[in-house]
Amino acid sequence: MNNNGDIAGSCRSDTDMTRVPRTHARHQARRDAVTVEIGYALASAAFVAAVAFGVVTGPALFLDLSSATVHALITVGGTLAAALFVLRVATVLFRFHREAAVPQPSHPGRTSPDS
């Protein structure tokens, strides 16, 4: 044990620590952000699609409708749900891509490097 309380040869020792380059950490953070955004896009799109499908096909559960009308409601509901799912995923991911493309200031709250 040395004066810092570290055991010689342990991974807490300064001589044995491997530092991750900042660029690798930034790339990992970017990959993590993309993964989270994809998950959010899929989850929110599934929710929107389910609500739309339920709203369109809901009357088929509560009203006495002909089988042709029920079939039409299910078809329209499924088509609308699929379209909204794709639209929601595309909107979320395009917005994320656009926001990520804008360079962030190195000094938050400052408008120029000379400030």
Secondary structure, 3 states (H helix, E strand, C coil): CCCCCCCCCCCCCCCCCCCCCHHHHHHHHHHHHHHHHHHHHHHHHHHHHHHHHHHHHHHHHHCCCCHHHHHHHHHHHHHHHHHHHHHHHHHHHHHHHHHHHCCCCCCCCCCCCCC
